[in-house]
Amino acid sequence: MASTTISAPVRGVTHQLSRLSIRQQAGSTRCNKCLSTPFARSITTSTSSKASVTPITTSAGDYVPVVPFEDQTVLATIHQFPSLEPLRFQTYPANHLYLPTRRDILHRAVIYEGDMTRLGTASTKSRHEVHGSRRKIRPQKGSGRARLGDKKSPMLRGGGVAFGPRPRDFATELPAKVYDLAWRTALSYRFRKGELVIVDNAMEIESPSPQLLGDIFKHHEKLRGRGRSLLVTLDERPLLEEALIRMDRGGQALTWEEVDVKNLLELSRVIIERDALRNILLSHQQDITHTRLTPWHKSLIKSNPPSDLESIIGWAEFRDLQVFDRDAAFETQEAIREGRDPKSKDTERQEKTTARASAYESVASKRYELASTLPKSSPQHTDLTISVYNLTAESKALHFQVKTGMPWSEYALPEKRLRGVRNDQEFNYLVKYREKTSNNFPSLQGIDYQIVLKTNLATDAAQTSRTEAEELEVDIAELELQRYNIQLEAALLAAQTDEHYAEAQRLAGDEAMSELSILLAGHERSAMESLERQVLEQEVKMAEMKVRVLLAKKRYGKELDAASRAAEDWRERLDAARAADEVEEDDVDEEGGVVLEATGGEEAKREEKK
């Protein structure tokens, strides 16, 4: 086999010598003297006696062709979120994820992005924009003091600003090809250091729980070392973003359209969805002229829904709630920016609360249907049933908040406080607290204020016109009826909330809290009975007052007949309710006698006969 031995390569020597000869002719005497000195070492092909040169032998059979860099590929590991379990390998072009690190390119891209984000809204007023008189302050000469013009001079306090900042655009220019190269250089830098984690599924969590996401991050730190991770997603992940906001890490999750080169270089590692990485690489390759690469277009954007979480009953509803809250906040900001009147905070809060209550009811009904198909002895049936009761109780509590304007936690006290109730005295204190709170609901405060105003007007009107005073009294009766109805609905919702919580606690094995919730629900039911009686009495009172007003105004005919029939109907209902209460009281006395007889005590029997 023929071989060739090369002892010393002399590439470029002829060109260097030709440059030296030109410089020798044009240089000074000193330089000529230096250049005319012969070289200390002669360029020869013979082997030096002080150095051993390993001959490089090439043969036709061992020849390996050099693959161009644009045709080389690298293998990247695809992981599973959130466990980061390796799934498979995937091939990427080397000029996408294995470019050499160019600090100059990255620096230019970061400066370009920083300049693009500068607002440039700083503004000052010159002497021609400041409000004030143009009269000369003092004469030009004769005062012995410095010359001054008008009061808007920059040398005076309150005057204009000389050469102050004005609104401007700080954006600079950067060639698109250089910027695309910076994108892939940043990704390559992360990939070379092992800090680019590509995941195959959607990075979304079951619920916006900071504890859940904190456990996920702790697991990532065990696998990848300490430090925070930038999460780059294909689509918006509302639950993940909400959990990060609650952890004070709002900007740690970005979509592939929101992320930039600076974000890729900031945190300890980058966890990116595979399709998000695909869109980034396709949208930043203008500097690559290889014909086999597909040009980027918006139609190439894929969707990556969290299919592994969509199978959980209720997950979609909870995600829609996060989207609803975010859209409501965005709508308020847009209204303020456009100069429109945004929704009041109370209205926005009521809409959010109502939407959340509806979502809880929908999820509870779906989980109840699933639980009904499972055997009652299975743990899954018990878990689903507990979830149904808890969600229903949360829904009733949210409706309670909409009706009264008070959160359920303030009315019912925290669970830690409830667990401290151990005797009748503490329970009575809790009952009195609820009774006092029910008279001071925020939704009742406006009604009470209107009642006070109407009462003062009726007092003043009674001195001049009796008919006008009676009309105002009818309005006051309507406000009082509205107040009783709010308290009645609040008592009903409170009783339902306590009853559902009691069932959930019983299934969970918390018998003490279940019994306490049942007792509180019974108190609310008793309050409902008295409120229903007050509502009926107020309806009768208001109907009779309307009849008196019509008679005072001498409005006879159909209107008076209708009012009279309404008054009679309400009076009949009130009488029927009173009769039913008397029957129930008799039944209770009889049941009490039966219980005493069952005890077998002679003294109890004698007391019953008396």
C-alpha positions in Angstrom: 0.0 0.0 0.0 1.5 3.3 -1.0 2.0 5.9 1.7 3.4 9.4 2.0 5.3 10.8 5.0 5.2 14.6 5.7 7.7 15.7 8.3 7.0 19.4 8.6 4.1 21.2 7.0 4.9 24.5 5.4 1.5 25.9 4.6 1.4 29.6 4.1 5.2 30.2 4.3 5.5 31.5 0.8 2.8 34.1 1.4 4.4 35.2 4.7 7.8 35.6 3.0 6.3 37.6 0.2 4.7 40.0 2.7 8.0 40.3 4.6 9.9 41.2 1.4 7.5 44.0 0.6 7.8 45.4 4.1 11.6 45.3 3.9 11.6 47.6 0.9 9.2 50.1 2.4 10.5 50.1 6.0 13.1 52.3 7.7 16.8 51.5 8.1 16.2 50.0 11.5 13.5 47.7 10.1 15.7 46.8 7.2 18.4 45.8 9.5 16.1 43.6 11.5 14.5 42.0 8.5 17.8 41.4 6.7 18.8 39.2 9.7 18.6 35.5 8.7 16.0 33.3 10.4 17.3 31.5 13.5 15.6 28.3 12.3 15.6 27.1 8.8 12.4 25.6 7.3 13.3 22.1 6.3 11.7 18.8 5.7 14.3 16.9 7.7 13.6 15.6 11.2 15.2 17.6 14.0 17.6 15.8 16.3 15.9 17.3 19.4 12.3 16.5 18.5 10.6 13.4 17.4 8.0 13.9 14.8 5.3 11.3 14.4 4.7 10.6 10.8 1.1 11.0 9.6 0.3 8.1 7.3 -2.8 8.3 5.1 -4.2 5.5 2.9 -7.0 5.2 0.5 -8.7 2.4 2.5 -8.8 4.3 5.9 -10.1 7.6 4.5 -13.0 9.0 6.4 -14.8 12.0 4.7 -15.4 15.1 6.7 -19.1 15.8 7.2 -20.0 19.5 6.9 -21.2 21.1 10.1 -24.6 21.9 8.6 -25.1 18.2 7.9 -24.1 17.0 11.4 -26.7 16.0 14.0 -26.9 15.7 17.8 -29.0 13.4 20.0 -31.2 15.0 22.7 -33.0 13.2 25.5 -36.8 13.7 25.7 -38.2 13.6 29.2 -41.6 13.3 30.9 -42.9 16.2 33.0 -43.0 16.5 36.0 -40.9 13.5 36.9 -38.3 14.3 34.2 -38.0 10.6 33.4 -36.1 9.9 30.2 -38.3 8.6 27.4 -36.3 8.5 24.2 -33.7 10.2 22.0 -34.5 12.6 19.3 -32.1 13.9 16.6 -31.6 17.7 16.0 -29.3 19.5 13.5 -26.0 20.5 15.0 -26.5 24.1 13.7 -29.6 24.2 15.9 -28.4 22.9 19.3 -24.6 22.5 19.0 -23.4 25.9 17.8 -20.2 27.3 19.4 -20.7 29.9 22.1 -20.4 33.4 20.7 -20.5 35.9 23.5 -20.4 38.8 21.1 -23.6 37.6 19.4 -25.4 36.9 22.6 -24.4 40.4 24.0 -25.7 42.1 20.9 -29.0 40.2 21.1 -29.5 41.0 24.8 -28.7 44.7 24.3 -31.1 44.7 21.3 -34.0 43.2 23.4 -33.3 45.6 26.3 -33.5 48.6 24.0 -36.7 47.3 22.5 -38.3 47.1 26.0 -37.3 50.6 27.1 -40.4 52.8 27.3 -38.8 56.2 26.7 -41.7 58.0 28.4 -39.6 60.4 30.5 -40.7 64.0 29.7 -40.0 67.5 31.0 -41.3 70.9 30.0 -39.1 73.5 28.5 -39.5 77.2 29.1 -41.9 77.5 26.2 -44.3 74.9 27.8 -44.2 76.0 31.5 -47.3 78.0 32.6 -46.4 81.6 33.5 -46.1 85.2 32.5 -43.6 86.4 29.9 -42.9 89.7 31.7 -39.3 90.5 32.4 -38.6 90.0 36.1 -36.4 93.1 36.6 -34.6 95.7 34.4 -31.7 94.6 32.3 -29.4 97.2 34.0 -29.2 99.3 37.1 -30.1 96.8 39.8 -26.6 95.4 40.3 -27.8 91.9 40.0 -27.7 89.3 37.2 -29.7 89.6 34.1 -33.0 87.7 34.1 -35.7 87.3 31.6 -39.2 86.0 32.4 -40.1 83.7 35.4 -40.0 80.6 33.1 -36.3 80.8 32.8 -34.5 77.4 33.6 -32.3 79.3 36.1 -35.4 80.0 38.4 -37.3 77.6 40.6 -40.5 76.5 38.9 -39.2 77.4 35.5 -38.6 75.2 32.5 -35.9 72.5 32.2 -33.0 73.1 29.8 -32.2 70.1 27.7 -34.4 67.8 29.7 -35.5 64.3 28.6 -38.3 64.1 26.0 -40.3 61.0 24.9 -38.2 59.0 22.5 -37.7 55.5 21.1 -34.6 53.7 22.4 -35.0 50.8 20.0 -31.9 49.8 18.1 -31.4 47.7 15.0 -30.0 44.3 14.7 -30.0 42.1 11.5 -32.5 39.4 11.6 -29.9 36.8 10.7 -27.7 37.8 13.6 -30.7 37.7 16.0 -31.7 34.2 14.8 -28.1 33.1 15.3 -28.2 34.4 18.8 -31.3 32.4 19.6 -29.8 29.2 18.5 -26.5 30.0 20.2 -28.3 30.5 23.5 -30.1 27.2 23.1 -26.8 25.5 22.1 -25.1 27.0 25.2 -27.7 25.5 27.4 -27.6 22.2 25.6 -23.8 21.8 25.7 -23.9 22.4 29.5 -26.7 19.9 30.0 -29.1 22.6 31.2 -31.7 22.3 28.4 -34.4 19.8 29.4 -36.8 18.9 26.7 -40.2 17.4 27.8 -42.6 15.6 25.6 -45.9 16.4 27.3 -47.6 19.6 28.3 -46.2 21.3 31.5 -49.4 21.7 33.4 -50.4 20.7 37.0 -53.6 19.3 38.5 -54.4 22.4 40.6 -52.9 25.8 41.2 -51.3 24.6 44.5 -48.0 26.2 45.6 -47.3 23.1 47.7 -47.7 20.8 44.7 -45.5 22.9 42.5 -42.9 23.3 45.3 -42.6 19.5 45.6 -42.1 19.3 41.9 -39.3 21.9 42.0 -37.6 20.1 44.9 -37.6 16.9 42.9 -36.1 18.7 40.0 -33.3 20.1 42.2 -32.5 16.6 43.4 -32.1 15.5 39.8 -30.5 18.6 38.2 -29.0 20.5 41.1 -30.0 23.6 43.0 -31.4 26.6 41.1 -34.6 27.9 39.5 -35.9 26.7 36.1 -37.4 28.7 33.3 -40.5 26.9 32.0 -41.1 27.5 28.3 -44.5 26.2 27.1 -46.3 25.9 23.8 -49.7 27.3 25.0 -50.8 29.1 28.1 -50.9 27.0 31.2 -53.2 28.8 33.6 -52.9 26.5 36.6 -49.1 26.4 36.4 -49.0 30.2 36.1 -51.4 30.7 39.0 -49.3 28.5 41.2 -46.1 30.4 40.3 -47.8 33.7 41.0 -48.8 32.4 44.5 -45.1 31.5 45.0 -43.9 35.0 43.9 -42.4 33.5 40.7 -44.7 35.1 38.2 -42.2 35.4 35.3 -40.8 31.9 35.5 -43.3 30.3 33.0 -43.5 31.8 29.5 -44.9 30.7 26.2 -42.6 30.3 23.3 -43.8 33.6 21.8 -43.1 35.5 25.1 -39.6 34.2 25.8 -36.5 35.9 24.5 -32.7 35.4 24.4 -32.2 37.1 27.8 -34.7 34.8 29.5 -32.8 31.7 28.1 -29.6 32.9 29.8 -30.9 34.1 33.1 -31.9 31.1 35.3 -30.1 27.9 36.2 -31.8 25.7 33.6 -34.4 25.7 30.8 -37.3 23.2 30.8 -39.0 23.5 27.4 -41.8 21.6 25.7 -40.7 19.7 22.6 -43.2 21.5 20.3 -42.3 24.8 21.8 -38.6 24.2 20.9 -39.7 23.2 17.4 -41.5 26.4 16.9 -38.6 28.5 18.2 -36.1 26.7 15.9 -38.3 27.0 12.9 -38.9 30.7 13.5 -35.2 31.6 14.0 -33.3 30.1 11.1 -33.1 32.9 8.6 -29.3 32.8 8.6 -29.3 29.1 7.5 -29.3 28.7 3.8 -29.6 24.9 3.7 -32.3 23.9 1.2 -33.5 20.9 3.2 -34.7 23.0 6.1 -38.3 23.8 6.1 -39.1 27.6 6.2 -41.2 28.7 9.2 -44.8 29.7 8.8 -47.6 30.3 11.3 -49.4 27.3 10.0 -46.7 25.1 11.4 -47.6 25.9 15.0 -48.9 22.9 16.8 -51.2 22.6 19.8 -50.1 20.5 22.8 -53.1 20.1 25.2 -52.4 18.4 28.6 -54.3 15.2 27.6 -53.0 13.3 30.7 -54.8 15.8 32.9 -58.0 16.3 30.9 -59.2 12.9 32.0 -59.5 14.1 35.6 -63.1 15.0 36.3 -63.2 18.7 37.1 -59.8 19.7 35.8 -61.1 21.5 32.7 -63.6 23.5 34.8 -60.9 24.6 37.2 -58.7 25.6 34.3 -61.5 27.6 32.8 -61.9 29.4 36.2 -58.3 30.6 36.0 -58.8 31.7 32.4 -62.0 33.6 33.4 -60.2 35.4 36.3 -57.3 36.4 34.0 -59.6 37.6 31.2 -61.6 39.7 33.7 -58.4 41.3 34.9 -57.3 41.9 31.4 -60.6 43.4 30.4 -60.4 45.8 33.4 -56.9 46.9 32.3 -58.0 47.5 28.7 -61.0 49.6 29.9 -58.7 51.8 32.0 -56.2 52.1 29.1 -59.0 53.0 26.6 -60.6 55.5 29.0 -63.8 53.5 29.5 -65.4 53.0 32.8 -64.4 49.5 34.1 -66.7 47.3 36.1 -66.8 48.1 39.8 -64.9 45.8 42.1 -68.0 44.6 43.7 -69.6 43.6 40.3 -66.4 41.9 39.2 -66.1 40.1 42.5 -69.7 38.8 42.2 -69.2 37.6 38.7 -66.1 35.7 39.7 -67.7 34.2 42.7 -70.8 33.1 40.7 -68.7 31.5 38.0 -66.7 29.6 40.6 -69.9 28.4 42.3 -71.3 27.2 39.0 -68.1 25.4 38.2 -68.1 23.6 41.6 -71.7 22.5 41.1 -70.9 21.1 37.6 -67.8 19.2 38.9 -69.8 17.9 41.9 -72.6 16.5 39.6 -70.0 14.8 37.3 -68.2 13.2 40.2 -71.5 12.1 41.7 -72.5 10.3 38.5 -69.1 8.5 38.4 -69.4 7.6 42.1 -72.9 6.1 41.6 -71.4 3.6 39.1 -68.8 2.3 41.6 -69.3 -0.1 44.5 -69.9 1.6 47.8 -67.2 -0.4 49.5 -64.4 0.9 47.1 -62.1 3.6 48.4 -62.6 5.5 45.1 -66.3 5.7 45.8 -65.6 7.2 49.3 -63.1 9.7 48.0 -65.5 10.9 45.2 -68.4 11.2 47.6 -66.3 13.3 50.0 -65.3 15.5 47.1 -68.9 15.8 46.0 -70.0 17.0 49.5 -67.1 19.4 49.9 -67.6 20.9 46.4 -71.3 21.3 47.1 -70.6 22.9 50.4 -68.1 25.3 48.8 -70.7 26.2 46.1 -73.3 27.0 48.8 -70.7 29.0 50.7 -69.9 31.1 47.6 -73.6 31.7 47.0 -73.8 32.8 50.6 -71.0 35.3 49.9 -72.8 36.7 46.9 -76.1 37.1 48.8 -74.6 38.6 52.0 -71.4 40.2 50.8 -69.5 38.4 53.6 -67.1 35.5 53.0 -68.2 32.2 54.6 -65.0 32.0 56.7 -65.9 35.2 58.5 -69.4 34.0 59.3 -68.6 30.4 60.2 -65.2 31.2 61.8 -62.0 29.2 60.9 -61.9 25.5 61.4 -59.2 25.9 64.0 -61.6 28.0 66.1 -64.5 25.5 65.6 -62.4 22.6 66.8 -61.9 24.4 70.1 -65.7 24.2 70.9 -66.0 21.5 73.6 -69.0 22.4 75.7 -72.4 24.1 75.6 -71.1 27.4 76.7 -68.7 27.7 73.8 -71.3 26.5 71.4 -73.8 29.2 72.7 -71.1 31.8 72.2 -70.7 30.6 68.6 -74.5 30.7 68.0 -74.7 34.3 69.4 -71.8 35.3 67.2 -73.7 34.1 64.1 -76.9 35.8 65.2 -75.0 39.1 65.7 -73.2 38.7 62.4 -76.4 38.0 60.5 -77.7 41.4 61.4 -74.6 43.2 60.1 -74.2 41.6 56.7 -72.6 44.1 54.2 -75.6 43.7 51.9 -77.9 44.8 54.7 -76.0 48.0 55.5 -77.2 49.7 52.4 -80.8 48.7 53.1 -80.5 50.0 56.7 -79.2 53.3 55.4 -82.2 53.6 53.0 -84.6 52.7 55.8 -83.2 55.5 58.0 -83.5 58.1 55.1 -87.1 57.0 54.3 -88.0 57.1 58.0 -86.8 60.7 58.3 -88.6 61.7 55.2 -91.8 60.1 56.4 -91.5 61.9 59.7 -91.2 65.2 57.9 -94.0 64.4 55.5 -96.4 63.5 58.2 -96.7 67.1 59.3 -97.9 68.2 55.8 -99.4 65.3 53.9 -100.7 62.0 55.5 -100.9 60.3 52.1 -97.3 61.0 51.2 -96.2 59.7 54.6 -98.1 56.5 54.1 -96.5 56.0 50.7 -93.1 56.4 52.3 -94.1 53.9 55.0 -94.9 51.4 52.2 -91.4 51.9 50.8 -90.0 51.3 54.3 -92.0 48.1 54.6 -90.7 46.9 51.2 -87.1 47.6 52.3 -87.7 45.7 55.6 -89.2 42.8 53.6 -86.1 42.8 51.4 -83.9 42.7 54.5 -85.8 39.7 55.9 -85.6 37.8 52.6 -81.8 38.3 52.5 -81.5 36.9 56.0 -83.8 34.0 55.2 -81.8 33.0 52.1 -78.6 33.4 54.0 -79.8 31.1 56.8 -80.9 28.5 54.2 -77.5 28.6 52.4 -75.7 28.5 55.8 -77.7 25.4 56.8 -77.1 23.6 53.5 -73.3 24.4 53.8 -73.1 23.1 57.3 -75.1 19.9 56.4 -72.8 19.1 53.4 -69.7 19.7 55.4 -71.1 17.5 58.1 -71.6 14.6 55.6 -68.0 15.1 54.2 -66.6 15.1 57.7 -68.5 12.0 58.7 -67.3 10.1 55.7 -63.7 11.3 56.4 -64.0 9.9 60.0 -64.1 13.3 61.8 -67.1 12.6 64.0 -66.6 15.6 66.4 -66.6 18.2 63.6 -69.5 16.4 61.9 -71.7 16.6 65.1 -70.8 20.3 65.5 -71.7 21.1 61.9 -75.1 19.3 62.4 -75.8 21.3 65.5 -75.0 24.5 63.6 -77.2 23.5 60.7 -80.1 22.8 63.2 -79.6 26.3 64.6 -79.8 27.8 61.1 -83.0 25.8 60.4 -84.6 27.2 63.6 -83.6 30.7 62.5 -85.2 30.1 59.2 -88.6 29.2 60.8 -88.7 32.5 62.7 -87.6 34.5 59.6 -90.3 32.8 57.5 -92.9 34.0 60.1 -91.4 37.5 60.0 -91.5 37.5 56.2 -95.2 36.5 56.2 -96.1 39.1 58.8 -94.2 41.8 56.8 -96.1 40.8 53.6 -99.4 41.1 55.4 -98.4 44.5 56.9 -97.3 45.8 53.5 -100.4 44.6 51.7 -102.7 46.2 54.2 -100.7 49.5 54.0 -101.1 49.4 50.2 -104.8 49.1 50.6 -104.9 52.1 53.0 -102.9 54.2 50.6 -105.3 53.4 47.7 -108.3 54.3 49.9 -106.7 57.5 50.9 -106.1 58.4 47.2 -109.6 57.2 46.4 -108.4 54.8 43.7 -111.3 52.5 43.5 -111.8 49.7 41.0 -109.5 47.0 39.8 -106.4 48.2 41.5 -108.0 48.3 44.9 -109.7 44.9 44.4 -106.3 43.4 43.5 -104.6 44.9 46.5 -107.4 43.7 48.8 -107.2 40.1 47.4 -103.5 40.1 47.9 -103.9 41.2 51.5 -106.4 38.4 52.1 -104.2 35.8 50.5 -101.2 36.8 52.7 -103.4 36.8 55.8 -104.6 33.3 55.0 -101.0 32.1 54.6 -100.1 33.6 57.9 -103.0 32.0 59.6 -102.2 28.6 58.1 -98.5 28.9 59.2 -99.6 29.7 62.7 -102.0 26.8 62.8 -99.2 24.5 61.5 -96.8 25.7 64.2 -99.5 24.9 66.9 -99.9 21.4 65.5 -96.1 20.9 65.5 -95.9 22.1 69.1 -98.5 19.5 70.2 -96.7 16.8 68.4 -93.5 17.7 70.1 -95.2 17.5 73.5 -96.6 14.1 72.7 -93.2 12.8 71.6 -91.7 14.2 74.7 -94.2 12.2 76.8 -93.4 9.0 74.9 -89.7 9.5 75.6 -90.3 10.0 79.3 -92.4 6.8 79.5 -89.7 4.9 77.7 -87.3 5.8 80.5 -89.3 3.7 83.0 -89.0 6.4 85.7 -92.0 6.7 88.0 -91.3 10.3 88.8 -91.2 11.1 85.1 -94.6 9.5 84.6 -96.2 11.4 87.4 -94.8 14.7 86.1 -96.2 13.9 82.7 -99.7 13.2 84.1 -99.7 16.5 86.0 
